[in-house]
């Protein structure tokens, strides 16, 4: 199956026109952003960020310019970047990089920038554009909130591969059990699913868009999994373990994550109680994700299931977060986010509990908000019977 990950020039032209219209509404003459995700979203140029500035300028006058160092020029051309390329030789440079951009674009009186731009970077921009009024704007962030149909297709394909990665991880363990040898370590299991996801991507897709990470995730068992972002260790899985496969990949730069908690052998009463509480919370959370619902309300409804089960002391995080060109991006399914969900938004639904000295339990699906509800991109089974690995 051939699957082209690159979006057409018409997609980026339409995105840029939408940003220009939003800038005009805010009475801002241009947007200047150095966020790698914004650059990719606005122009189709994916790159590995480093100290050399890469930034895109979008003016309401129709200008779209991409500032980049000489070493990135061929990379930008081969990706069919939808922007005029403004090139500087090297960093820090005899002439500062942003001076090259200032010499090629119309001078705007009010220039918007994202809130995440570093202080030093913003100082360099101000020095290159004396007299311009630089103001913070969320235009690019808001544009990325609602995914377009072309992006949704990429997310859907990423979900398919993520499900296959979960299956590959379980298969490795079942093969080890069947062979009667030692079980894989967390690190070995992580390497296996990462390799499987990457190999699948290159085998089945044309012109793979390489981002970090392309495929992979967190793999941890027993007490290590009680740390929500614990890293894989050399510890080998053992009968009786609770273990988590927190996996995902990016197709066309669009991420999906899928997480399942497994039990190696017959679950204890304690494991059953913890797992079922999280499973129910995740199901209630999924039903609560719908257009018109506030993120804060969805989060509370989901996590109240865990609180009502008497497990509030084991909560460590919110229900979920937005996902797109960034693995974590707005909106946030958390008490402090009043954002109203809209069709086209993609959020993770991942309640979890973490019992120090025992294990963590988390189930996650990336969800697309539709016209009247929400649907997952990942479909690996969630019932306890489906995640028990016999030994």
C-alpha positions in Angstrom: 0.0 0.0 0.0 1.5 3.3 -1.1 0.5 6.3 1.1 1.8 9.8 0.2 2.5 11.7 3.4 3.2 15.1 1.8 0.2 17.5 1.6 -0.3 19.4 -1.7 0.7 23.1 -2.2 -3.0 24.0 -2.3 -3.3 22.9 1.4 -0.6 25.4 2.4 -1.9 28.2 0.3 -5.3 27.8 1.9 -3.8 27.7 5.4 -1.8 30.8 4.7 -4.8 32.7 3.4 -6.7 31.8 6.6 -3.9 33.1 8.7 -3.8 36.4 6.7 -7.5 36.9 7.3 -7.1 36.3 11.0 -4.1 38.8 11.1 -6.2 41.4 9.4 -9.0 41.0 11.9 -6.4 41.6 14.7 -5.0 44.6 12.8 -1.6 42.9 12.6 0.4 43.4 9.4 2.4 40.1 9.5 3.1 37.0 11.5 6.7 35.9 12.3 7.0 32.5 14.0 10.0 30.3 14.6 8.1 27.4 16.1 9.1 24.2 14.1 5.5 23.0 14.2 4.2 26.4 12.9 6.8 26.4 10.2 5.7 22.9 9.1 2.0 23.7 9.3 2.3 27.0 7.3 4.9 26.0 4.6 5.3 22.2 4.6 9.0 22.5 5.7 9.9 19.9 8.3 13.3 20.3 9.9 15.4 19.5 12.9 15.6 22.7 15.0 18.9 23.8 16.3 20.7 27.1 17.1 20.4 28.3 13.4 17.1 30.3 13.1 14.4 29.0 10.8 11.3 31.2 10.8 8.3 32.0 8.5 6.9 35.4 7.8 3.3 35.7 6.5 2.2 39.2 5.6 -1.4 40.3 5.0 0.0 41.7 1.7 0.4 38.2 0.4 4.0 37.6 1.3 5.2 34.3 2.6 8.9 34.0 3.3 10.9 31.3 5.0 14.2 32.3 6.6 16.6 29.5 6.7 20.4 28.8 6.7 22.2 27.8 3.5 22.6 24.2 4.7 18.8 23.8 4.7 18.1 25.1 1.2 18.1 21.8 -0.7 16.2 20.2 2.2 13.5 22.9 1.7 13.4 22.5 -2.0 13.0 18.7 -2.0 10.0 19.1 0.4 8.4 21.5 -2.1 8.2 24.2 0.6 5.4 26.7 -0.1 7.2 29.9 0.6 9.9 32.3 -0.9 13.2 31.1 0.5 15.3 33.8 2.3 18.7 32.4 2.9 21.5 33.4 5.2 25.1 31.9 5.2 25.6 30.7 8.7 25.0 31.3 12.4 25.9 33.5 14.3 27.0 35.2 11.1 28.9 38.4 10.3 25.4 39.8 9.4 22.7 38.6 11.8 20.3 36.1 10.2 17.1 38.1 10.7 18.7 41.0 8.9 18.4 38.9 5.7 14.7 38.6 6.3 14.2 42.3 7.1 15.8 43.1 3.7 13.4 41.0 1.8 9.9 41.5 3.3 7.8 44.7 3.5 8.2 46.4 6.8 5.1 45.9 9.0 4.1 48.4 11.6 2.6 45.6 13.8 4.2 42.2 13.6 2.7 39.3 15.6 4.8 36.5 17.2 3.8 33.4 19.2 4.1 33.4 22.9 6.7 30.6 22.9 9.4 32.6 21.1 12.5 32.7 23.2 13.6 36.0 24.8 16.9 36.1 23.0 15.3 35.2 19.6 12.7 38.0 20.0 15.5 40.5 20.9 17.3 39.5 17.6 14.1 40.0 15.7 13.4 43.4 17.2 17.0 44.5 16.4 16.4 43.5 12.7 13.1 45.4 12.5 13.7 48.7 14.3 10.5 50.7 14.7 8.1 47.7 14.3 5.7 47.0 17.1 6.0 43.3 18.0 2.9 41.9 19.6 2.0 38.5 20.9 -0.6 36.6 18.8 -2.2 33.2 18.9 -3.2 33.2 15.2 -1.1 30.2 14.3 -2.0 28.3 17.4 -5.7 28.8 16.8 -5.4 27.8 13.1 -3.9 24.5 14.2 -6.7 23.6 16.6 -9.1 22.3 14.1 -7.6 19.8 11.8 -8.5 19.9 8.1 -9.6 16.7 6.2 -6.2 16.2 4.7 -4.7 16.2 8.2 -7.4 13.9 9.6 -6.4 11.3 7.0 -2.8 11.4 8.2 -4.0 11.0 11.8 -6.1 8.1 10.9 -3.2 6.3 9.3 -1.0 7.0 12.3 -3.7 5.4 14.4 -3.7 2.3 12.3 0.1 1.9 12.7 -0.1 2.6 16.4 -2.6 -0.2 16.9 -0.2 -2.5 15.0 2.7 -1.4 17.2 0.6 -2.4 20.3 -0.1 -5.8 18.7 3.6 -6.2 17.9 4.6 -5.5 21.5 2.2 -8.1 22.9 3.2 -10.6 20.2 6.9 -10.4 21.3 5.9 -11.2 24.9 3.6 -14.1 23.9 6.4 -15.5 21.8 8.8 -15.4 24.7 6.3 -17.0 27.0 5.7 -19.7 24.4 9.4 -20.4 24.0 9.8 -20.8 27.7 12.8 -18.5 27.8 13.4 -15.2 29.6 10.9 -12.4 29.0 12.0 -9.2 27.2 13.2 -6.2 29.2 11.4 -2.9 29.1 14.2 -1.6 26.9 14.1 -4.5 24.5 10.3 -4.2 24.2 10.6 -0.5 23.5 13.3 -1.1 20.8 11.1 -3.8 19.2 7.9 -1.7 18.9 9.9 1.4 17.8 11.6 -0.6 15.1 8.3 -2.2 14.0 6.6 1.2 13.7 9.5 2.7 11.7 9.8 -0.3 9.4 6.1 -0.3 8.7 6.2 3.4 8.0 8.9 3.1 5.3 7.5 -0.1 3.8 4.1 1.3 3.3 4.5 5.0 2.7 6.0 7.2 0.0 8.2 10.1 1.0 8.1 9.7 4.7 8.0 12.9 6.7 10.6 12.4 9.4 9.9 14.0 12.7 11.0 13.2 16.2 9.9 10.7 17.3 8.7 9.0 14.1 7.5 6.0 16.1 8.0 4.7 19.6 7.0 5.6 23.1 7.2 4.6 26.7 7.4 1.0 27.9 7.5 0.3 31.6 6.4 -2.4 34.1 5.6 -2.9 37.8 6.8 -0.1 40.0 8.5 1.7 37.1 5.1 2.3 35.5 4.0 4.1 38.6 6.0 7.1 37.3 3.8 8.5 34.5 6.7 9.4 32.3 9.2 6.8 33.5 11.7 5.6 30.9 12.3 2.0 29.9 14.9 0.1 31.9 16.9 -3.1 31.7 14.4 -4.8 34.1 12.8 -7.9 32.5 9.1 -8.5 32.7 8.0 -11.1 35.2 4.8 -13.1 35.7 2.3 -11.0 37.7 3.5 -7.7 36.3 1.3 -4.8 35.3 3.0 -3.2 32.3 2.2 -0.3 30.1 2.8 0.2 26.3 2.5 3.9 25.7 3.0 4.1 22.0 2.5 6.3 19.0 3.8 7.5 15.7 3.5 10.4 13.3 2.3 10.2 9.7 2.9 13.3 7.6 4.1 14.9 10.9 0.6 14.3 12.5 0.8 12.4 15.8 -1.4 9.8 17.3 -0.8 8.0 20.7 -2.4 4.8 21.8 -1.7 3.4 25.3 -2.8 0.1 26.9 -2.1 -1.4 30.3 -1.5 -5.2 30.3 -1.3 -7.8 33.0 1.1 -10.7 32.7 -0.8 -13.7 34.1 -4.0 -13.9 36.0 -4.9 -10.5 37.5 -5.1 -10.1 41.3 -8.1 -8.5 42.9 -6.1 -5.4 43.3 -5.1 -5.3 39.7 -8.7 -5.8 38.6 -9.9 -3.0 40.8 -7.3 -0.5 39.5 -7.7 -1.5 35.9 -11.5 -1.4 35.8 -11.6 2.1 37.4 -9.3 3.5 34.7 -11.2 1.6 32.0 -14.5 3.1 33.1 -13.0 6.6 33.5 -11.7 6.3 29.9 -15.0 5.2 28.6 -16.9 8.0 30.4 -14.2 10.4 29.2 -14.7 9.3 25.6 -18.4 9.9 25.8 -17.9 13.3 27.3 -15.7 14.5 24.4 -18.1 16.3 22.0 -18.6 19.6 20.3 -19.8 22.3 22.6 -18.3 20.8 25.8 -15.7 22.7 27.8 -12.4 21.0 28.3 -12.6 21.6 32.0 -16.0 20.0 32.3 -14.9 17.0 30.2 -11.8 16.5 32.4 -13.8 16.7 35.6 -16.4 14.2 34.4 -13.7 11.7 33.4 -11.6 12.0 36.6 -14.6 11.9 38.9 -15.0 8.3 38.0 -11.7 7.6 39.6 -12.4 9.8 42.6 -15.8 8.1 43.1 -13.9 4.8 43.1 -11.9 6.0 46.1 -8.7 6.3 44.1 -8.2 10.0 44.0 -4.9 9.8 45.8 -3.4 8.0 42.9 -4.2 10.7 40.3 -1.2 12.4 38.9 -2.4 14.2 35.8 -5.3 15.6 33.7 -7.5 13.6 31.3 -5.6 14.6 28.2 -4.3 17.1 25.8 -4.5 18.2 22.2 -2.4 16.4 19.6 -1.4 17.3 16.1 1.9 18.5 14.7 3.0 18.5 18.4 2.7 15.4 20.6 1.3 17.8 23.2 -0.5 21.0 22.1 -3.7 22.9 23.0 -6.4 22.4 23.9 -5.9 20.8 27.4 -8.4 18.5 29.0 -7.8 20.0 32.4 -9.7 22.0 35.0 -7.9 25.3 34.0 -8.9 25.2 30.3 -12.2 26.7 29.4 -11.8 26.0 25.7 -15.0 24.8 24.0 -14.4 21.7 21.9 -15.2 22.0 18.2 -15.4 19.6 15.3 -11.9 18.9 13.9 -10.1 19.1 17.1 -8.0 16.1 18.1 -7.4 15.3 21.8 -6.0 12.4 23.8 -8.2 10.6 26.3 -5.8 9.1 28.8 -6.9 9.0 32.4 -4.5 7.1 34.7 -3.7 6.1 38.3 -0.2 5.5 39.7 0.3 3.4 42.8 3.8 3.9 44.2 5.7 0.7 44.7 3.1 -1.3 42.7 2.3 0.0 39.1 0.6 2.5 36.9 -2.6 2.0 34.9 -3.4 4.2 31.9 -5.5 3.7 28.8 -5.3 6.3 26.0 -6.8 6.9 22.6 -6.4 9.9 20.4 -9.9 11.2 19.7 -11.3 13.2 16.8 -14.1 15.6 17.7 -16.9 15.1 15.1 -20.1 17.1 14.4 -21.9 15.4 17.3 -19.5 13.3 19.3 -16.0 12.0 19.1 -14.3 8.9 17.5 -10.9 7.3 18.3 -8.1 6.9 15.9 -6.9 3.8 17.8 -9.0 0.7 18.4 -6.9 -1.8 20.2 -9.3 -3.6 22.7 -9.7 -2.1 26.2 -11.5 -4.8 28.2 -9.5 -6.5 31.0 -9.8 -9.9 29.3 -8.2 -8.5 26.1 -5.1 -7.1 27.9 -4.3 -10.2 30.0 -1.3 -12.0 28.6 -1.4 -15.7 29.8 1.7 -17.2 31.2 
